[in-house]
Amino acid sequence: MMTKHNILVVDDHRITQSGLRYLFASLDRYAVVGTLDRGATVNAFVQSQPVDLVILDLNLPDVRGVNVTPADGGNRFEAIPLSVPFRPERRTPKPLSVPTTKV
């Protein structure tokens, strides 16, 4: 019997969370056991649920992903940092140009 590896996804973007769940659902060796959107909640989660691997966003709203580490004496896990480039110019729509007429 193949051992499943439990994965926790920590990312504040729902699309990223859903995409990673979808990706790992097709792989028999892995099970996504949870998704979180804040780094401060990681240690409480891994103490209540066995986790082998944490896929971790580097740019979380509450903490830097690189600062999320297993609590002393708590469940140990491997962390994979995840960073997706953010380009505000692609997310901000251009202002509408409204023609004006003088009367």
N, C-alpha and C positions, 0 to 999 in steps of 0.2 A: 504494500500500500504506500502511495506517495504522500509525503508530509506536506501539508499546506503551510505556506508562510503567511502570517497575518500582517496586513498592511494598514497603516493609518495615513490618510491624506490630510495635510494641513495647508489649506489655501483659502484665501478670502474671496476667491472668484468661483461662483457656482458652476460656471461652464468648465473650468479646469477640473473641479471635483467630479463633475459628471463624466467628463472625457476619460479621466483616469479610472473611474469605476467601470466604465464601458470597456476600456482596454484590458483591465485585469479580469473582468468577468469571462473573457474568452480563454483565459489561461488557467488550466487545472491546478497548477502549483501554488496559486496565490488567491487570497481572499481579502477583499477590502472590508475591514471590520469596523471602520468608522471614518467620518470626515469631520474636520473641525475648521473653523474660520478664524480662530485666535490662538496664538502661541502659548498664552498663559494657561490654557486648559489642557495642554499636552500631557504634563506629568500626572495630573489627576486621572486622565483617561488611561494611560499605560499602567497605572497602579491598579485599575479596576478590570482591565482586559489585557490578555497577553498580546503583545505586539512585537513582531520581529523586525519590521522595517517601517520607517516614517519617511514619507515623501513630503518635503517641507518647503514651502514658499519662503524665499529669502526676504521678501518685502511684505511682511504682515502689518496690519494696522496698529497692533499693540506692542510688538517687539520685533527686533531683527531676527530672522530665522536662524542665523548662525549662533544666536544666544540661547536657543532652546536646546537644552541638554537633559539627559536623564537625571532625575533627582537622586541624590546619594542614597544608596541602599534600596532604590526602587528598581523597577523593571528596566533592564538594559535593552537598548534597541540600536539598530544601525539607522543613520539618517542620510537621506539623499537630498541635497539642496536643489531646489527648483527655482529657476529665475527665467521669467519671460520678459523680453524687452518691452518697455512701455514707451510708446511714442504718442505724446499728447496731441501732436499735430494731426494724427490720423483719427483721433477720437473726437476732436472738436470740429463741428461743422463750420464751414465758411459762412460769414455773414451774408445775408441776402442783399442783393443789390436791387434797390427799388428805383426805377426811373422817376424822375420828378419833372413836372412841367410847370412852367411859369405862366401865370395868368395875367 
